[in-house]
């Protein structure tokens, strides 16, 4: 708690943030243990790797994911980054389960592969794809954050962001090509591109009777990426999913007032939603 408060509040102003990022990079170990899971860190990324090192990374999301992921499940990790959730899934689904991890950023993909290699004793079947999940097949330009590899985006956030062209495909197509027709658990974190991801998951969601979707919900990011928060909520409901907001401690609160939720999340504010079939 204190590490998160210090980094996110006391060290936010210039020039404290660059100094904090330098210090975090200098102190990062090669890897950390997250319970039984090993996660290989990116020494150039002070945000995701730093938060994992300081034990403040997505604690509510990780708690919910751990409690939901069961032996034998098929898990899809969209926006896998270093592979934190992929590694957790490997330890929970076991030898009878399966994990598909999608990460389009070539740099992060390399660390994802290293993370998977560090957890192979679980016996879980895992496949990592250097591909973006999207509404249609083709290529996407991915804009890369130099300080936070978890903040890469499919639209240009500023004038000086470097970019790379990456392959993209509907997750439906990627899964079906591997003989996967149903999925039990999906994690999505793609900085506003969730609308496109869901558009490419229609068939899988329809065929999966026990599906649980854990997804970031960032209204401003959705608009910048070319969709809307309202359309994302509508797409989840059209798939027969019931929506909840993920609260502190990994608890669920049923979502009842869409407009109020969206209005409460201006600018960089976001929350996490859990969508599931009853």
C-alpha positions in Angstrom: 0.0 0.0 0.0 2.7 2.5 1.0 4.8 1.7 -2.1 1.8 2.3 -4.4 1.0 5.6 -2.6 4.6 6.9 -2.8 5.0 6.0 -6.5 1.6 7.1 -7.7 1.3 10.3 -5.6 4.5 11.6 -4.0 6.7 10.8 -7.0 4.4 11.9 -9.7 5.5 15.5 -10.3 8.5 16.4 -12.5 11.4 15.9 -11.9 10.6 13.3 -9.3 9.0 10.8 -11.7 12.1 10.5 -14.0 14.3 10.0 -11.0 12.0 7.4 -9.5 11.9 5.6 -12.9 15.7 5.6 -13.0 15.9 4.2 -9.5 13.3 1.5 -10.1 15.1 0.4 -13.3 18.4 0.2 -11.4 16.9 -2.0 -8.7 14.8 -4.4 -10.8 15.7 -8.1 -10.4 15.7 -10.4 -13.4 12.5 -12.1 -12.2 10.0 -12.2 -9.3 7.8 -14.8 -7.8 4.1 -14.2 -7.7 3.0 -17.0 -5.5 4.1 -20.1 -7.4 4.4 -18.2 -10.7 7.7 -16.8 -12.0 7.5 -13.6 -14.0 10.5 -12.3 -16.0 10.8 -8.5 -15.8 11.7 -6.0 -18.4 14.6 -3.9 -17.1 13.6 -1.0 -19.4 10.1 -0.7 -18.0 9.8 0.9 -14.6 6.0 0.9 -14.5 4.7 -2.7 -15.0 7.9 -4.4 -13.9 8.4 -1.8 -11.1 4.8 -2.4 -9.8 5.4 -6.1 -9.9 8.6 -5.7 -8.0 6.9 -3.4 -5.4 4.0 -5.9 -5.1 1.4 -3.2 -6.0 0.5 -4.5 -9.5 -3.2 -5.1 -10.1 -3.8 -6.7 -6.8 -7.6 -6.9 -7.0 -7.5 -8.2 -10.6 -4.9 -10.8 -9.7 -6.9 -12.0 -6.7 -10.0 -12.4 -8.8 -8.1 -14.1 -11.5 -6.6 -16.6 -9.1 -9.9 -17.4 -7.5 -11.6 -17.9 -10.9 -8.9 -19.9 -12.8 -9.4 -23.6 -12.2 -7.8 -26.9 -13.3 -8.7 -27.9 -16.8 -9.8 -24.4 -18.0 -9.0 -22.9 -21.3 -7.7 -19.3 -20.8 -7.1 -16.5 -23.3 -4.8 -13.7 -22.2 -5.3 -10.7 -24.5 -2.6 -8.1 -24.0 -0.3 -10.5 -22.1 2.6 -8.1 -21.7 5.3 -9.8 -19.6 3.0 -12.8 -19.0 1.9 -12.2 -15.4 -1.6 -13.6 -16.0 -0.3 -16.2 -18.4 2.0 -17.6 -15.7 -0.7 -17.5 -13.1 -3.0 -19.4 -15.5 -0.3 -22.0 -16.2 -0.2 -22.9 -12.5 -3.9 -23.0 -12.0 -5.1 -24.9 -15.2 -2.5 -27.6 -14.9 -1.8 -30.3 -17.3 -5.4 -30.6 -18.4 -5.8 -26.9 -19.2 -4.7 -24.7 -22.0 -3.5 -21.1 -22.3 -3.3 -18.8 -25.3 -1.4 -15.5 -24.8 -1.6 -12.7 -27.3 1.0 -9.8 -27.2 1.8 -7.7 -30.2 4.7 -5.6 -28.9 7.9 -7.4 -30.0 9.8 -6.4 -26.9 7.2 -7.5 -24.4 6.6 -10.6 -26.4 10.2 -11.6 -25.8 9.7 -11.3 -22.0 6.4 -13.2 -22.3 8.2 -16.1 -23.9 10.8 -16.1 -21.1 8.1 -16.0 -18.5 6.4 -19.0 -20.1 9.7 -20.9 -20.2 10.3 -20.2 -16.5 6.9 -21.9 -15.7 6.9 -25.0 -18.0 7.1 -27.4 -15.0 3.3 -26.8 -14.6 2.7 -29.1 -17.6 0.0 -26.7 -19.0 -0.3 -26.4 -22.8 0.7 -22.8 -23.6 1.0 -20.9 -26.9 2.2 -17.4 -27.2 1.3 -15.4 -30.3 3.0 -12.1 -31.4 -0.4 -10.8 -32.7 -2.9 -8.2 -31.8 -6.5 -9.3 -31.3 -8.8 -7.1 -33.5 -12.1 -7.0 -35.3 -10.6 -8.0 -38.7 -7.4 -9.5 -40.0 -4.6 -7.3 -41.3 -1.9 -5.1 -39.9 -2.1 -2.5 -37.1 0.3 0.3 -36.1 1.1 -0.1 -32.4 2.4 3.1 -30.6 4.9 2.2 -28.0 5.4 3.9 -24.6 9.0 4.3 -23.6 8.3 4.2 -19.9 5.3 1.9 -19.6 5.1 -1.1 -21.9 1.6 -1.7 -20.5 0.5 1.6 -22.1 1.1 0.7 -25.7 -1.9 1.8 -27.9 -3.4 1.3 -31.4 -3.7 5.1 -31.8 -1.2 7.9 -31.6 -1.3 9.4 -28.1 1.2 12.1 -28.9 3.6 13.4 -31.6 6.8 11.6 -30.5 5.6 8.1 -29.7 7.6 5.5 -31.7 5.5 2.8 -33.4 5.7 -0.6 -35.1 3.4 -2.4 -37.5 2.1 -5.6 -36.0 -0.1 -8.4 -37.4 -3.7 -8.5 -36.2 -6.5 -11.0 -36.4 -9.8 -11.8 -34.7 -9.3 -14.0 -31.7 -12.2 -16.2 -33.0 -9.9 -17.0 -36.0 -6.8 -17.6 -33.9 -8.7 -19.9 -31.5 -10.5 -21.9 -34.2 -7.3 -22.4 -36.1 -6.0 -24.3 -33.0 -9.2 -26.3 -32.6 -10.4 -24.2 -29.6 -14.2 -23.5 -29.8 -14.9 -22.7 -26.2 -13.0 -20.6 -23.6 -13.6 -20.5 -19.9 -11.7 -17.3 -18.8 -10.5 -14.3 -20.8 -8.4 -11.4 -19.6 -8.3 -8.3 -21.8 -6.1 -5.2 -21.2 -5.4 -3.3 -24.4 -5.6 0.4 -23.5 -8.9 1.2 -25.2 -8.8 -1.3 -28.0 -11.2 -3.6 -26.1 -14.0 -2.8 -28.6 -12.1 -4.4 -31.5 -11.1 -7.4 -29.4 -14.7 -8.1 -28.5 -15.9 -7.7 -32.1 -13.5 -10.5 -33.0 -14.7 -12.8 -30.2 -18.4 -13.0 -31.0 -18.3 -16.7 -32.0 -16.2 -17.8 -29.1 -18.4 -16.0 -26.6 -21.5 -17.4 -28.1 -20.2 -21.0 -27.8 -18.8 -20.7 -24.3 -21.4 -21.5 -21.6 -19.2 -20.9 -18.6 -17.3 -17.9 -19.9 -15.9 -15.3 -17.5 -14.3 -12.1 -19.0 -12.1 -9.8 -16.9 -11.5 -6.6 -18.9 -10.3 -3.1 -18.4 -12.9 -0.4 -19.0 -11.4 3.0 -19.8 -14.0 5.3 -21.5 -11.5 7.9 -22.8 -9.3 5.2 -24.3 -12.2 3.5 -26.0 -13.2 6.8 -27.7 -9.6 7.5 -28.8 -9.4 4.0 -30.2 -12.5 4.6 -32.3 -15.3 3.0 -30.3 -17.4 4.1 -27.3 -17.8 2.9 -23.8 -21.5 2.5 -24.4 -20.9 0.2 -27.4 -18.5 -2.0 -25.4 -21.1 -2.5 -22.6 -23.7 -3.3 -25.3 -21.4 -5.8 -27.0 -20.8 -7.7 -23.7 -24.5 -7.8 -23.0 -25.3 -8.9 -26.6 -23.1 -11.9 -25.9 -25.4 -12.9 -23.1 -23.0 -11.7 -20.3 -24.0 -10.1 -17.0 -21.8 -7.2 -16.0 -20.1 -6.4 -12.7 -17.5 -3.9 -11.6 -14.5 -5.4 -9.8 -14.2 -3.8 -6.4 -11.5 -3.9 -3.7 -10.5 -7.3 -2.6 -11.5 -8.9 -5.9 -15.2 -8.6 -5.0 -18.0 -8.1 -7.6 -20.6 -5.4 -7.7 -23.5 -5.8 -10.2 -23.4 -3.0 -12.8 -26.7 -1.2 -12.9 -26.2 2.4 -14.1 -24.1 2.6 -17.2 -24.2 6.4 -17.6 -23.2 7.0 -14.0 -20.3 4.6 -14.3 -19.0 6.2 -17.5 -19.4 9.7 -16.0 -17.4 8.6 -13.0 -14.4 7.7 -15.2 -13.2 10.9 -16.9 -9.7 11.3 -18.4 -7.2 8.7 -17.4 -9.6 7.1 -14.9 -10.6 3.5 -15.5 -12.1 0.5 -13.8 -12.2 -3.3 -14.4 -15.3 -5.2 -15.4 -16.2 -8.8 -15.0 -18.7 -10.2 -17.5 -20.1 -13.7 -17.1 -22.9 -16.0 -18.1 -25.3 -17.2 -15.5 
